[in-house]
Amino acid sequence: MENIRERIVSCAGRVWFCAKELLKWLALAMITGVPCGIIGAAFDLAVEHVTELRTEHTAILFLLPVIGLVIVAFYKAAKLEGVSTDDMIDCVKDGKPIRFWLLPVMFISTVLTHLGGGSAGREGAALQMGGTIGWWAGGVLHLNEHERRMAVQCGMAAFFSALFSTPLAATFFAMTIVNVGVVFYAAYIPCFTAAIIAYGVARLIGVTPTRFAVEAPAFEPAMVVRVVLLALACAVVVHLFCFVLHSAAHGLPKLLPNPWVRAFLGGCVVVVFTLLYGSMRYNGAGVNIIAAAVEQGQALPWDWIVKILLTALTLSSGFKGGEVVPSFFVGATFGCVAAPLLGIPAGFGAALGLAGVFCGASNCVVASLVLAIELFGAQGLWYFAIVCGITYALSGYAGLYHSQLFLTDKLEPEYRIIRGHNHY
């Protein structure tokens, strides 16, 4: 009888502990997801508005060099020089604190970059702003150090979800971007809940989900071979993309060590290129070009190359944004052009290229597969799995983020600790 009573007490204690922990994570998800949804929606609408403004008033492009100086001034005033998405990864890994001023400075700087026509994305801002909100939300709840690190992941997932309307992909991206090969599934419930809440809040405010209509070919051996060949080509593009980004990030500051000069001259080069090309096709995020590639099968043969170069120049000059949407652009336009050469429909090839290049550059296989489903639907999932698997395996250990830690070998069944770095 005494033994049964002890078991009952032990079981009740365990149930109470689980309930208390679950309530804590739900509270974290709520106080992270709501502000991320509100600020994320405001950020998304602001970027859309300034993009439309620049399109209507093309003379704004000439302000880009001055905008570069303003951004440098903001970061110097806030003492945030050199802060990047890698700092969010370091925070999750090592508990490195995040300064609150990063939130408004990143918001304004990224919006200004898009206003002036810099070639950049939005997810870098999303991860940094979301991570900041998560860090401070963890402080409000008086979480311990390890729990506060997970709160940063919640914020990253929530803000990413608010922007891209892909809550599940955002969840797995935040969970797997730090330690490649090992996932702490304890973060799943708080991250996914925060992502769902932020998605719902953003929808209520007016953010329209990004979805593409894609028709996938039947799954057959001949098409599998073609998709494998496209995946191999995408892996080469990933290496080129990372090589150019890393080379510019290291080389330009050495060539122009003064950040004021670097930002001003970088902005001038972007302006001159745009004037010589005669179009703003490569300024901003280029979501319209991605949509045209996927839904209409239309892209220019040099789109992906030019986007790589302008994005590297923009970000290494000191402008703010991110590399994920440019990776979408590069993958979609390359896939759209290369796929017909292999007998793959151009639009579906663009979708495959988008998922493949993103996967190879981010080293997030599951997040890339889920992203493909949320953006394009479940049709062709096996083809997406082939492309993501190949680009992940062949992209090496030099992705978008230097602070990534690889805890397993990509090609061998071994545990290894490899810090993401630049092999080039």
C-alpha positions, 0 to 999 in steps of 0.5 A, a space after each residue: 500500500 505504501 509503495 502504491 501511495 509513493 507511486 501516486 505521489 511521484 506521478 502527481 509530482 511529475 504531472 505538476 512539473 510538466 504542466 508548470 513547464 508547459 505553462 511557462 513555455 506557453 507564456 513565453 510564446 505569447 509574450 514573444 509571439 505577439 510583439 514579434 507579430 506586431 513589429 514584424 507586420 509593421 516591418 513588412 508593411 514598411 518595406 513594401 511601402 518604401 519599395 513602392 515609393 522607390 518604384 514610383 519615384 526613381 530619383 530616390 535611388 540617388 539617396 542610397 549613398 547618403 542612406 549608407 552614411 545614415 546607417 553607419 551613424 545609427 550603428 556607431 551611435 548605438 555601439 552596435 558596429 559589426 553586429 549580425 545574425 551570427 550574434 544571434 547564433 552565438 547568443 543561443 550557443 553561448 548566452 551572449 547578451 543582446 542589446 535592446 537597441 538592436 531592434 529599432 536600429 535594425 528596423 530603421 536601417 533595413 527599411 532605409 536600405 530598401 528605400 534607397 534600392 540596396 540589394 538585400 533581403 529581410 530575414 537578417 533583420 527578422 532573425 536579429 529583431 526577433 532574437 532581441 525580443 526573445 532575449 528580453 522576453 526571457 528576462 521578463 519571465 526571469 528565465 535561467 540562462 539556458 531557457 533564455 537562449 531558447 527564448 531567442 530561438 522563439 523570437 527568431 521563429 516568431 519574427 520569421 513567421 510574421 514576415 514569410 507566413 511560414 510558421 512551421 518552416 520558421 520553427 525548424 529554421 530557428 531550431 536547426 540554424 545553430 547546431 547543424 546535426 543536433 536538435 533540441 526538441 524542447 524548443 519545438 512547442 514554444 517556438 512553434 506556438 510563438 510562430 503561430 501566434 506571430 503569424 496570426 497577429 501579422 495576418 490580422 494587421 494585414 500581412 499577405 501570406 507568400 504563396 506560389 502556384 506550382 505544378 509538379 511533374 509526375 514522379 518517374 525515373 527520367 525526371 528523377 535523373 534530371 532533377 538530380 542533375 539540376 541539384 548538382 548544378 544548384 550545389 555549384 551555385 551555392 558555393 559561388 554564392 557563399 564564396 562571393 558573399 564571404 569574399 566581399 565581407 572580408 575583402 571590402 573592409 580591408 580595401 576600404 577600412 573606413 566604414 563611412 567611405 565604404 558605405 558611401 562608395 558602395 552605395 554609389 556603385 549600386 546607383 551607377 550599375 542601376 543607371 547603366 543597366 537601365 532598370 531597378 530589376 536587382 534593387 531591393 529584395 526582388 520578390 516580384 522577380 522570384 514570383 515571375 520565375 516560379 509562376 510564369 517561368 520567366 527569368 533572364 540568364 544573368 539574373 542570378 549572377 547579378 543578384 549575387 554580386 549586388 547583394 554581396 556589394 550591398 551587405 559588405 558596404 554596411 547596408 542592412 537586410 539579409 541573405 535568405 531572400 537573395 538566396 531565394 532570388 538566386 535559386 529561383 532564377 537559376 533554376 528557371 533558366 537551367 531547368 528547361 535545358 534538362 527537360 524540367 518545366 521552368 516554373 517547377 525548376 525555379 521552385 526546386 532551385 529556390 529550395 535547393 540553394 536556400 538549403 545548401 546556403 543555410 544547411 537547414 534540410 528539414 526547414 527547407 523541405 517544410 518551406 517548400 511545402 508551405 510556399 509551393 504545396 506538397 506536390 513534388 515533395 519527393 523532388 524537393 527532398 532530392 534537391 535539398 538532400 544533394 545541395 546540403 551534402 555537397 555545400 560543405 561547411 561554408 554557409 551563410 553564417 560563420 557561427 553555425 556549429 556542425 556536430 555531425 559530418 555531412 557525408 560520414 556517419 560520425 560526430 564531429 565538431 566543425 565550426 561553420 567557416 570559409 573554405 574559399 
